[in-house]
Amino acid sequence: MLKLLAAFPGTPSTRIHHIFHNDKLLAVRALFRDCEPYTNGAQVYGSGTTVVLLDANTLALHKVLAFEDVFPQDAASDITCISVDATRKIVAAGCGSRIALWTPSDIDPQAWRVHSTLGVVDTVTALHCCNGSLAVGTTQGLAYYAVADTDFPTWTKQWAKAIPTPTHVSISPNTLCVASSSNREAFVRVHSAPHARQTQVIRHPLPINSMSWRNSSSSHVLYTTTTDDTLRIFMPVLDSPYHLQLHEALDSDSFGTAGEILVLDPVQLRNLLPPVAEADAAIAKIHGALESKQDLFVRVSGDGIASVRAISNIDHKPPTLLQQYPLITKTSIPALLPLNPQIPPGDARKIVRFIRTPAGHGVAVVREGGGDVWQRTPSSLVRSRRWDGAEVVAVMDAGRQLARFLPSPPRIVLETGASVDLPADIQLTQLFALLSAPGYTSLVGVTSANEVLQIRITPSLAQAPSGPHALSLYSGPARLAMGEREKELKVQLVLPVDPMVAEAPRDVLLSISEEGELAFWTWSDKEGRWIASAGVSTGRKGVRVARCSSMRKTVLVVPSQDDGAGEELTIWDSKVSEFSYGLEYRHVLEPGETVKDLDWTSNASSSILAVGFAHRVLLLCPQRMTYFEQESAWHVVSSIDISSITPYPIADSIWLAGRAFLVGSGAQMLLYGQSESSEEKETLFDLVARQNGPLEDYHPQMLLQCLLWGKVEVVKTIITRLALALEKGEEYQRLPMEEFLKTEHDQAPPQTATSPKQYSFLFNRNDISDDEDDQGFSRALVNRLISRLNTTTLPYLSANEQKHLAVSVQTTLEIEEQRRALDECGLRFLISMRSFYILNAREDSGSESRERLRYRDMVWAFHSESQDLLLAAATQACGGKMLWTDAKAVGLFLWLAPGRLKDQMEVIARNQYMAGDARDPTACCLFYFALGKARLVHGLWKQAAWHKEQSVMLKFLSNDFTNDRWRTAAMKNAYALLGKQRFEYAAAFFLLAGSLKDAVNVLVNQVGDVQLAVAIARVYEGYDEGPVLNWLLSDIVVPLAFREGNRWLGSWAFWMLRRRDLAVRILVNPLDAFARSANLSNVKEIGDPHYDDPSLALMFLQLKSKSLQTAKGSSEISGQTEFNFVLHTASVFKRMGCHVLALDLVQKWHFDRPSVRTPALRTTVSPSDINGTSTATSPATVTPARGSVFAIHPRRMASLSIDMDIPTLPPTRAATPIPEAQESGRSTPAPAEPPPPPQAPENAARQAGLGNLMKTAKQDVAVPEFNMDAFF
C-alpha cells in the first residue's frame, strides 16, 4: 500500500537538537522565521508555530508538535527557542511569553503528550531544560525554575536576575551552574543555581554562537563556539572547582572542512555506530577512542565527509594537560550523517491548497500569502520557485512555468514576463492548464459568476519552454448553458475534469446546476464554443464539494436529507440508461464528519478516489460484483492516517505522477507512494487493477457463470488443468479465450478429460499407465483436487473464495453425473441447489449459512420439464425426510407442478409430525387441514396423551365442520389463537373454518412466510386458477416483487397469473415504466430495480419464444431497450470479472425477435387482465422459437406452447407500427375457440385447432432486420 516516502516539514532552524526515543535518534527543531531572497530582490518572511521531530537517520517525519494546540491564543506568534532534556525525554518550546513542554506518552510510545506549561511575564528569548530544572532567558533577564514531579507537573520559580537579554542559556548536568550569553556581549555569565548569584564572567574575542556543558555529572566542563566557528573548552582547576579557565581551543582550520563543530556525545555515538565486528577502519578508530574515554569533536559536510579530532585527559584525575590530535581526516562516514542531517527546504506558511500540472509532474503549493512550486522526481519532490501574493495560479510544463492572476488590474502573468489583460469586471476564482496542443497551450479560467474564459499561450510550452510567449484571450467569458432555452438551469459550480490519465481526456469541464444536474463540456474549435457531451440528473441540491475524473466518474458531497445524519457522499457514472441512472455509491457520513478534499486518479481500467477528512484519507476504488451478494459498487481499499504525525488537519491532498499522493497539513507536506526498495510485490494500483480486471479461470464466480450459461465442458477443462497443475507443482496456465467463445456444439470434450481411450490390442494393457483414468475429469480427480484445496492456498483467492471453489468443483461433478437427464432450466436449478447445500454443510455452526435459495434459483426449477428429478434431488439433499424448512429452502411449492402438490404436502405433514420425539399434532395440522384431512389429525390427537390440549382438541375435532355452526366455532378459536400469538395454529383453524383467505392473510402478515401462504392456497384450492391464489399473487406477491425490486419473483407471479407476456417484460423493462404501462393499480412502491443480474438475460432468452404469450411480451420490448439491456448485462459481466463472457454475450446475441401485431391497441392492463379474466380481442402472429445463444441448445426439438386465446387477449402496450404495404400482404388468423374451464388447462391447446393456428402463424411471421446503426 502507500507508504510515507518523504516529508517536507518546513524551513530548518540553525540549531538542531537530538534525542533518543524508541531506539531512534530524533532530530528536533523549530520552524523559525524564514528569510529567502527572491528574483525581484525583495525579502519575504514566514512564521511557524511547530516543533518538528525527524528520524535523524532517514529524515522521516516522526512527529509535529503544534504550539497552538497548547496555547491557541498564540497561533499567530512564532516559536523563538526550543530545548531538549535527553535524560527525561522532554521537549520544550518558547513562544511569546509562554512555554510548552512535551514528553512521550506512557501508553503509546509513538504518541506525545503535553508534559506541562509555564507562563512568564516577558517574551522568552532563550530556553534550556535539564534534569528537572528550567532556565529561561527573557527580555528582562534570566530566571531559574524547578519542577514538582507529581501527576500534574508544575514549575516553581527559584530566582530571577536582571541581565542583558540572553540569547543562549545552558544548565550544567549536575544543575549547579547556569551559563548565559547575549548577542550584545562577547562573554559568558555563569550563575550558581543553588545560591542565585553570578559567580563568573568568561570573556571571548567574538560573540557567542552556541554553548553547552559536557555531558557528565562528575565534571564541570563548558564548551563555547564563537561566530568564527572556534570551539573553546573551559575547565576548573584544583584549587577553584567552580571557576572555569580556558584549557583548549579547536579552530576551523584544524578540521580541514567547513561547517559547525559538533561535540559527540558518547551515548548517542554508540547508538549510531555499527558494532565493532562490522566496522570499517574509520569506525574502528572511533570505537577505540570511546573505549579510552577520549572526547571527540567532528565536522560533517552535507555529502557525509567527516573530520574527527580527539582530546584526551579532560576528566583525568588529577587534572593534567589536554592532548589534541586528528583521529580521522576527510573520510566518508555515513553513520555520522544523522548528526548534521540535510533537511530539505520548506516553508513555514500554512498550506491552503494544491494545484498540479495536467500530467501531475509539477505542483503549485498555495500558502497563506504566496506559495511555491515543486517538481516531481522519481522518489521525491524538488522545489523550483516561490511566489508572493497571488492565490489564483496555474502551473504548467512539469512545474517549470507558472501563470498568476493579478486582480488589480485584472490580468494573467507568466514567469517569463508575458501577460494578457482581462476585462475590468473579471475576477477569477480558478485557473488551470490543459494538456498542450500542437502550437499552443491553453489556460481555462472560471470567474466568480461561473463564466468560463480561455487563454492561449503561443507557441506551446512544449515547443518553447523558455519563451518568448504571447498570451491572448481566445474565448469568453462565456456562460455554460444547461438545460433547454425556456428552462435554463443556473450553474452553481464549474470544475475541471481531473486529467490524471496517460492520454488527454475528451471532457475538460464539469458544471453542476443548483438542481443537481451534471454536464460534461468539451471545447470545439470548429464551432467556437463549449459543447455539452453528456449529462446526469442526480437530484442532489446544495453540492458543497465535487470532483470529476477523466473516466466521467463524479463524486458529490451534499448535506444529508436525513435528520440528524451527516453529509452524503455519492459517486455517479455518466453512462446512464433505463437500466442505470448513474448512482454507483452512496454513503452517509457520521454527524460532524466533514470531507475536506476529494481527488481522482485513473488508469485505463479503473479509478481511485481519495476522500480527505480532518486527519485521514480514505482511498476508494470500484469493487468487483458478486453473483450472490448485493454489495456496494465501491469500497475502501486503503487509508492514510496522519493523526499520529501531526495535529494539524488536512488542508488538501492530490495525486501526482508516478502514482504518488501528496498531503498538505499545516505547513508540512507528506509524500506517499510505493518505495522502489519496498518488499511488497503488489502495489496499491496493482491491487486495484487485479480487483477490477478479469478473474482467474478457476475463480468460483467464473466457474459458476460458465455453468449457468451452459459452458460445462469449459468448466471441466479448467478443473482438470487446475488439478494437474497443483499435482505437478506448476503454475496454472489460462485457457485460451477462444475456448470460452465456442458454443456447446463446438466444444469438443478435452482429450485428457472425456475422450474415449483407443487400445490397439484388446488384452494388451502393459503400455497403459495405472493412473491414466485419473488424468481426465473424474470423481477421483475431483476428490484429489478438493483435498489439495483444503491444504493449498491458490494465488489471488481469499479463504472464502477458495472455499467456494471447492464447492463449485464438487457441484460440477454432481451435475455432470446427472446432466444427460436434465433440461437447461433443471440443470441451472441443480447447480444452485447443490452449491447451496454443499456450502451450508461447510459453514461452521451455521453462522454464515443461508436459509433458502434465492427466487432466481427457484424460477429455474419452475420452468424445468425435469421436476421429478429435481424433486428427488431436493429430497435427497435434505436427508430423505423433507420438512417445511427444507421445502421452503428450495422453494418447492413455488415450482412444483399442481399434480404433485398434495402428495408432497402430505409427505411434509407426515415428516413434521414424526420430527423429534414429541409427536406433536400441532406441528402438522396446518398441512393436513389444507389437504382436507381433519379426521387424520383427530386420530393423531388420540395418540398425544401427554399433550395438555388433547381432551379439548379431541372433543372439538369430532364435530362436523361442514356445518356452519362448527365452522363459526373454528373461526372464533382462530381469532383467540391470534390473540395468543400462535399464528400458524390460528391459520390452521381458519382452514378448518373454510376461510382460506383469512389463513393466507395470517401467514403473510403475522407469520411473514409468503411461500407457506402460496403452498397452502395451491393445495387447498387444488388448482392454480383459484380465486384466493389469484388474489394472493396479484395483491400480495406482485406488489412485494416491485417493492423489493425482485424481477424473478414478479416474473413467476405473472406466469402463475397466466400473463406470461408480462412475465417476460418484467425481466427487461424498467420497473417504474413497466408498472405505469401495465397499469398495476396494486403497486404502490418500487424499490431498487436490481438490474445487475446477468441471469436475467439468460431467463429472457429462455422465455421469449417459449409460448404465444411470451412471444407477444418480447415483441413489446423495443429494440432500443433490448439493445441497452444487452449492453448493461455485458457491463455487469465486466464488473463481475467475467470479461470473456461479456464479449461472448455481445458477439452472439440476436435481435430477431418475434413480432406481434394487434389491430386494436390498448396501453394499459386492468386488474382483471392480471387475474386472467379479460375478454378483449387482439389477433396476433408469432414466429417459431429460434436458436438461442451462449450454448443454450435444447436437447430436444423446441416447441411453441399455445397458452392464450389469440382473439381475446388484450395487448399490454402499443405494438411497433407496421407499414401499410406490409399490412396489405398479410392474412389475419381466424379467432380461436374460447378457452376451456380452468380445471382442464392441458386440453386448451388441443381444442384450439393447433394445426390451423400454427399454419396461420407460420404464414404471418415477421422478423425485422435489426439495424445497429439506429443506436449511434
WOPE-V121875 format. One line per field, one symbol per residue. ss: DSSP state (~ for helix, > for strand, _ for the rest). phi: phi as a letter, one per 40 degrees, with the letter a starting at -180 (. if undefined). psi: psi as a letter, one per 30 degrees, with the letter a starting at -180 (. if undefined). A space follows every 50 residues. Layout:
ss->???
phi->???
psi->???
This chain:
ss->__>>>>>>________>>>>>__>>>>>>>___>>>>_____>>>>___> >>>>>_____>>>>>>~~~~_~~~____>>>>>>>____>>>>>>__>>> >>>>_______>>>>>>>>____>>>>>>>__>>>>>>__>>>>>>>>__ ___>>>>>>>>______>>>>_____>>>>>_____>>>>>>____>>>> >>>____>>>>>>_______>>>>>>____>>>>>>>__>>>>>>>>>>> _~~~_______>>>_~~~~~~~___~~~__~~~~~~~~~~~___>>>>>> ____>>>>>>>>__________>>>>>>>>>>_~~~~~~~__________ >>>>>>_____>>>>>>__>>>>>>>____>>>>>>>>____>>>>~~~_ >>>>>>>__>>>>>____>>>______>>>>>>___>__>>>>>>>>___ >>>>>>>>___________>>>>>>>>>>__>>>__>>>_>>>>>>>>__ ________>>>>>___>>>>>>>>____>>>>>>>>>_____>>>>>>>_ __>>>>>>_________>>>>>>___>__>__>>>>>>________>>>> >>____>>>>>>___>>>>>>>___________>>>>>>>>____>___> >>>>>>~~~>>>>>>__>>>>>>__________~~~~~~~~~_______~ ~~~~~~~~___~~~~~~~~~~~~~~~~~________~~~~~_________ _____________________~~~____~~~~~~~~~~~_________~~ ~~~~~~~~~~~~~~~~__~~~__~~~~~~~~~~~~~~~~~~~________ ____~~~~~~~~____~~~~~~~~~~~______~~~~~~~_~~~~__~~~ ~~~~~~~~~~~~~~______~~~_~~~~~~___~~~~~~~~~_______~ ~~~~~~~______~~~~~~~~~~~~~~~~___~~~~~~~~~~___~~~~~ ~~~~~____~~~~~~~~~~~~_____~~~~~~~~~~~~~~~~~~__~~~~ ~~~~~~___~~~~~~~~~__~~~~~~~_________________~~~~~~ ~~~___>~~~~~~~~___~~~~~~~~~~~~~~~~~___~~~~~~~~~~__ ________________~~~~______________________________ >__________________~~~~~_____________~~~~~~~~~~__~ ~~~~~~~~~________~~~~_
phi->.cbccabbchccccbbbbacafgbcbcbabccdbbacbccgcbbbbbabb bbbbcccbgcccabbcccccbdcbcccbcbababccccfbbbabagbbbb bbaccccbcccbbccababbcbccbaaabafgbbbbcbcbibbbbbbccb cbdbbbccaabcbddcbabaccdcfcbbbaabccbbabcbbcccbfacba bbcbcbdccaaacccaccbbbbbbbcccgcbbbbbcbccbcbbcbcbaab cccccgbchccbcccdccccccccddcbccccccccccccccfccbbbbb cccgcbbbbbbbgcbcbcdaccbbaccbbfbcbdccddcbcccccaaccc cbabbbcdcgcaacbcbcgiiabbbcbdbabbcbababgcbcbbbbffgc bbbbcbcbccabbccchcaacbdcccbcbaaacbdcbdgabbbbbbcccg cbbbbbbbcccccbcbgcbbbaccagcbcccbgcdcbcccccbbbccccc bcbccccbbbbbcccgccbbbbcbcccgacbccaabcbgcbgccbaabcc cgcbbbbbcccccgcccbbbbbbccbacbachcbaaacccdgcbccabab bbbcbabbbbbcbcbabcbbadbccbccbccccbaccaabbbccbacccc caaacbcgfcbbbbagccbbbbibcccccccbcdcccccccbccccdccd cccccccccgccccccccccccccccccgbccbdcdccccccccccccdc ccbbcccbbcbcbcbccbccbccccccaccccccccccccbbcccgbccc cccccccccccdcccccbcccbccccccccdcccccccccccccfgcbcc caccddcccccccccbccccccccccccggbccccccccbgdccbccdcb ccccccccdccccccgbcfccccbcdcccccgbccccdcccccccccccc cccccccccccccdccccccccccccccccfbcccccccccccgbccccc dccccccgbccccccccccccgacbccccccccccbccdcccccgccccc cccccccgbccccccccbcdccccccccfccccbabcdcfccaccccccc ccbcbcacccccccccccccccccccccccccdcccgccccccccccbcb bcccbbbbcbcabbbcdccccgbcbcbadabbcccbccbfgcbccbccbc ccbacdcbccccacccdbdcdccccbbbccccccccdccbccccccccgc cccccccccbcbbcccccccbb
psi->akljelkifakllfkklkkkkhgkjkkklljakkkkklfgflkkkllkhl kkjljfefgkkekkjjefeeiffgfflkkflllkjfefhkkkkkjbglkk kllkkfejfflklkellkklelkkflkkkkhglkkkklffbklklkkjia fikkkkkelkkjlkjkfklkkleggflkklllfflhlkkkkkeefhlkfk kjklfllkelllkkikfflikkkkklfggkkkkklllefifgjklkflkj lffffglllkkkkjkeeeeefekllefgkaeeeeeeeeeeeghlkkklkk lfggkkkkkkklgegkklkakkkklkekkikjifffeffikikllakfkk kelkkllefgflkkjkljgbalkkkklefakkkelllkdkfjlkklhhgf kkkkkkfjlklkklfffklkklkfgkjkfkklllkkljflkkkkkklfgh lklkkkkkllfeeiegallkkkjelakkkjjkalefhkkkkekklkkjhi lelklekelkkklfggkkkkklkjeefhlkkkfllkjfgklhkekllklf ghkkkkjlkkfkkflalkkkkkkfjlaffjgfjfkkkklkkfjkkelkkl klaffllkkkjkaeglkkjklkkkllfekilkflljfllkkgffekfklk ellkkllghlkkkkjbfkkkjlajkfgkfkfkleeeeeeefgakllegke eeeeeeeeggheeeeeeeeeeeeeeeefglkkkkkkefeffkleffjkkk efegkkkkkekegjgfgkkfgefffljleeeeeeeeeefffkkkkgklee eeeeeeeeeeeeeefefffffkleeeeeeeeeeeeeeeeeffkkggegkl ellleeeefeeegkghfeeeeeeeeefggfjkleeeeeeghegefkleff eeeeeeeeeeeeefkafehjffffeeeeeefgieeeeeeefffhffkfge eeeeeeffljgfkeefeeeeeeeeeeeefghieeeeeeeeeefgieeeee eeeeeeehjeeeeeeeeeeefflggleeeeeeeefeeeeeeeefgjeeee eeeeeeggifeeeeeffekkeeeeeeefhjffjfkkakfifijffeeeee eeffgeleeeeeeefgkleeeeeeeeeeeeeeeeffgieeeeeeefefkk gillkkkkejkkglkleeeefggkglkjklklllklklahgijkflkklj kjgljeffkklflklkkkkeeeefglkkkkkllllllffifffeeeggie eeeeeeeefgkjjkkkjfffg.
